[in-house]
Amino acid sequence: MLFDIIVFLVVASFLSEVFLEYLNSTVRSKELPDELSDIYDQDKYKKSVEYDKTKQRFFLVRSFYSTVLILAMLFFGGFALVDNIAWNISGNPVVAALVFFGIIMFAADILNIPFDWYGTFTIEERFGFNKSTPKIFISDKLKSWLLGIIIGGGLLALVTWFYYLTTVWFWIYALILFTAFMIFMNLFYSTLIVPLFNKQTPLEEGELKESITSISEKTGFRLDDVFVIDGSKRSSKANAYFAGLGKKRRIVLFDTLINDLSVKEIVAVLAHEIGHFKRRHILTGMAISIVTTAITLYILSVIIASPRLSDALGAAEPSFHIGLVAFGILYTPVSAIFGIAGNWLSRRNEFEADRFAAQHYPAKYLAEALKKLSVKNLSNLRPHPVYVFVNYSHPPLLARLDALKKKGENND
């Protein structure tokens, strides 16, 4: 019975993705809509539609491939086989868990390399985004594996140890661990992890830095560090982000952003990022993440000991690691609800950060920046509302422009 439920959830998850992609395709038009005429020209719009269609087909093929692999593992006892290998290597439950997930994660990543390669060197290359090279691709992959072993393996080992040490109370220790890790990563991700992949250099003195200093002072945002990251070594897409907590914070600009936008437009984008900090979106997001993690871990602690979880995957003996796989699939509906709620909150925060930016800097510059970035990235400007509701962490461009226009009119 439990096996049937697991299979049903795997298939239902895939079919829901197909349905959402279908809905999104129903609002796609080959003709440039009137409301986009001042954003796209006809040729650029056609290219954006083709890019969206290509990404959709690629996503569906990749999702189908992943679903087939999972179903094959379920029906042919793949998880039980890996479980036997892990226990044959070591009778220590912590080591067995590391071997079990190490084999599964490494095998899954190897099997997905062709898709990663095709997405980067065919799709992104075709539409003019890719700036990466095979050497960078391989280097990134090796570094990601190393980080996965060190960070992922370390966290898994501790959580597994907590479970076998404390059983039903392990979720409290695991929650403390994940909370500490979350805070640590917010503080040091930009200084410890990012340099492994990208070079960050302090923003040079000049008009841009002076303008950034000015908006920081105007908004009461103490900013010590502004860095430029060489995002152009992998993609022509532009971005900017805020990193850190408390006194340890920095703003990071992609070099592509500096190349694509004017000084005033960049400052408007930074005012938006400052808005996230001033409105406490980062702290609120962390608090919500801690709560959802606590709920997940508690539910896991209640049912993980049930031998039915391991039986459903064909394991001879129940164990924490194989029960965790079954739980992860069974928990899919709850995870989906958390994801939808998180995206709703994120979209609301984006609107709020836009309003903050418009209060402290002319709204037209943020609007122009958003237009340029959307056109540059060939964004889908008319996604289906249901697709937005489920998948979008940011509001669609037209909705943001409409809100900024109203804010600008009110300020006038």
Secondary structure in CASP SS format (residue, H / E / C, confidence):
PFRMAT SS
TARGET T0000
AUTHOR 0000-0000-0000
METHOD secondary structure of the structure
MODEL  1
M C 1.00
L H 1.00
F H 1.00
D H 1.00
I H 1.00
I H 1.00
V H 1.00
F H 1.00
L H 1.00
V H 1.00
V H 1.00
A H 1.00
S H 1.00
F H 1.00
L H 1.00
S H 1.00
E H 1.00
V H 1.00
F H 1.00
L H 1.00
E H 1.00
Y H 1.00
L H 1.00
N H 1.00
S H 1.00
T H 1.00
V C 1.00
R C 1.00
S C 1.00
K C 1.00
E C 1.00
L C 1.00
P C 1.00
D H 1.00
E H 1.00
L H 1.00
S C 1.00
D C 1.00
I C 1.00
Y C 1.00
D C 1.00
Q H 1.00
D H 1.00
K H 1.00
Y H 1.00
K H 1.00
K H 1.00
S H 1.00
V H 1.00
E H 1.00
Y H 1.00
D H 1.00
K H 1.00
T H 1.00
K H 1.00
Q H 1.00
R H 1.00
F H 1.00
F H 1.00
L H 1.00
V H 1.00
R H 1.00
S H 1.00
F H 1.00
Y H 1.00
S H 1.00
T H 1.00
V H 1.00
L H 1.00
I H 1.00
L H 1.00
A H 1.00
M H 1.00
L H 1.00
F H 1.00
F C 1.00
G C 1.00
G H 1.00
F H 1.00
A H 1.00
L H 1.00
V H 1.00
D H 1.00
N H 1.00
I H 1.00
A H 1.00
W H 1.00
N H 1.00
I H 1.00
S C 1.00
G C 1.00
N C 1.00
P H 1.00
V H 1.00
V H 1.00
A H 1.00
A H 1.00
L H 1.00
V H 1.00
F H 1.00
F H 1.00
G H 1.00
I H 1.00
I H 1.00
M H 1.00
F H 1.00
A H 1.00
A H 1.00
D H 1.00
I H 1.00
L H 1.00
N H 1.00
I H 1.00
P H 1.00
F H 1.00
D H 1.00
W H 1.00
Y H 1.00
G H 1.00
T H 1.00
F H 1.00
T H 1.00
I H 1.00
E H 1.00
E H 1.00
R H 1.00
F C 1.00
G C 1.00
F C 1.00
N E 1.00
K C 1.00
S C 1.00
T C 1.00
P H 1.00
K H 1.00
I H 1.00
F H 1.00
I H 1.00
S H 1.00
D H 1.00
K H 1.00
L H 1.00
K H 1.00
S H 1.00
W H 1.00
L H 1.00
L H 1.00
G H 1.00
I H 1.00
I H 1.00
I H 1.00
G H 1.00
G H 1.00
G H 1.00
L H 1.00
L H 1.00
A H 1.00
L H 1.00
V H 1.00
T H 1.00
W H 1.00
F H 1.00
Y H 1.00
Y H 1.00
L H 1.00
T H 1.00
T H 1.00
V H 1.00
W H 1.00
F H 1.00
W H 1.00
I H 1.00
Y H 1.00
A H 1.00
L H 1.00
I H 1.00
L H 1.00
F H 1.00
T H 1.00
A H 1.00
F H 1.00
M H 1.00
I H 1.00
F H 1.00
M H 1.00
N H 1.00
L H 1.00
F H 1.00
Y H 1.00
S H 1.00
T H 1.00
L H 1.00
I H 1.00
V H 1.00
P H 1.00
L H 1.00
F C 1.00
N C 1.00
K C 1.00
Q E 1.00
T E 1.00
P E 1.00
L C 1.00
E C 1.00
E C 1.00
G C 1.00
E H 1.00
L H 1.00
K H 1.00
E H 1.00
S H 1.00
I H 1.00
T H 1.00
S H 1.00
I H 1.00
S H 1.00
E H 1.00
K H 1.00
T C 1.00
G C 1.00
F C 1.00
R C 1.00
L C 1.00
D C 1.00
D E 1.00
V E 1.00
F E 1.00
V E 1.00
I E 1.00
D C 1.00
G H 1.00
S H 1.00
K H 1.00
R C 1.00
S E 1.00
S C 1.00
K C 1.00
A C 1.00
N C 1.00
A E 1.00
Y E 1.00
F E 1.00
A E 1.00
G E 1.00
L E 1.00
G C 1.00
K C 1.00
K E 1.00
R E 1.00
R E 1.00
I E 1.00
V E 1.00
L E 1.00
F E 1.00
D H 1.00
T H 1.00
L H 1.00
I H 1.00
N H 1.00
D H 1.00
L C 1.00
S C 1.00
V H 1.00
K H 1.00
E H 1.00
I H 1.00
V H 1.00
A H 1.00
V H 1.00
L H 1.00
A H 1.00
H H 1.00
E H 1.00
I H 1.00
G H 1.00
H H 1.00
F H 1.00
K H 1.00
R C 1.00
R C 1.00
H H 1.00
I H 1.00
L H 1.00
T H 1.00
G H 1.00
M H 1.00
A H 1.00
I H 1.00
S H 1.00
I H 1.00
V H 1.00
T H 1.00
T H 1.00
A H 1.00
I H 1.00
T H 1.00
L H 1.00
Y H 1.00
I H 1.00
L H 1.00
S H 1.00
V H 1.00
I H 1.00
I C 1.00
A C 1.00
S C 1.00
P H 1.00
R H 1.00
L H 1.00
S H 1.00
D H 1.00
A H 1.00
L C 1.00
G C 1.00
A C 1.00
A C 1.00
E C 1.00
P C 1.00
S C 1.00
F H 1.00
H H 1.00
I H 1.00
G H 1.00
L H 1.00
V H 1.00
A H 1.00
F H 1.00
G H 1.00
I H 1.00
L H 1.00
Y C 1.00
T H 1.00
P H 1.00
V H 1.00
S H 1.00
A H 1.00
I H 1.00
F H 1.00
G H 1.00
I H 1.00
A H 1.00
G H 1.00
N H 1.00
W H 1.00
L H 1.00
S H 1.00
R H 1.00
R H 1.00
N H 1.00
E H 1.00
F H 1.00
E H 1.00
A H 1.00
D H 1.00
R H 1.00
F H 1.00
A H 1.00
A H 1.00
Q H 1.00
H H 1.00
Y C 1.00
P C 1.00
A H 1.00
K H 1.00
Y H 1.00
L H 1.00
A H 1.00
E H 1.00
A H 1.00
L H 1.00
K H 1.00
K H 1.00
L H 1.00
S H 1.00
V H 1.00
K H 1.00
N C 1.00
L C 1.00
S C 1.00
N C 1.00
L C 1.00
R C 1.00
P C 1.00
H C 1.00
P H 1.00
V H 1.00
Y H 1.00
V H 1.00
F H 1.00
V H 1.00
N H 1.00
Y C 1.00
S C 1.00
H C 1.00
P C 1.00
P C 1.00
L H 1.00
L H 1.00
A H 1.00
R H 1.00
L H 1.00
D H 1.00
A H 1.00
L H 1.00
K H 1.00
K H 1.00
K H 1.00
G H 1.00
E H 1.00
N H 1.00
N H 1.00
D C 1.00
END
